[in-house]
Amino acid sequence: MLSDYRFYHPIRVRYSEIDGQKIVFNAHYSTYVDVCATEYFRNVICERWLELAEENIFDLVLKKITIEFFRPARLDDLLHVYCRVTNVGTKSLTCSFVIARDEEVLVTAEAIQVSYNPKEGRSQPIPDEIKEKILQFEGLNQ
């Protein structure tokens, strides 16, 4: 399963992220996924990918996220958050995530993100050059 992913980002669990049960509070996993997605796009698209949003060229908004929990993470665990794009559409893309401790899968998630133009207040096509970079990185054919 983890070998299907070409990108991961490490995150260490901090004290402020655990709850009364001394495990990571569920909402923090969504933050871990978001951090990993940011680093994925910085790595795959370009270092200045956030500037593309400011220029209304490429900006993503979350449409849907599903998270499935298997085992809890705990204080000071070093997690590897894996990300891959599994589908690139005209205006949206689907990302798959795995959060693991060593080789143990703790959480899986899937997120659908839409290319959005905040100036116009609507979705917009993903630029072809960005699609190509993602498809090439993932080894996807479309």
Order of alpha helices (4+ residues) and beta strands (2+ residues): beta-alpha-alpha-beta-beta-beta-beta-beta-alpha
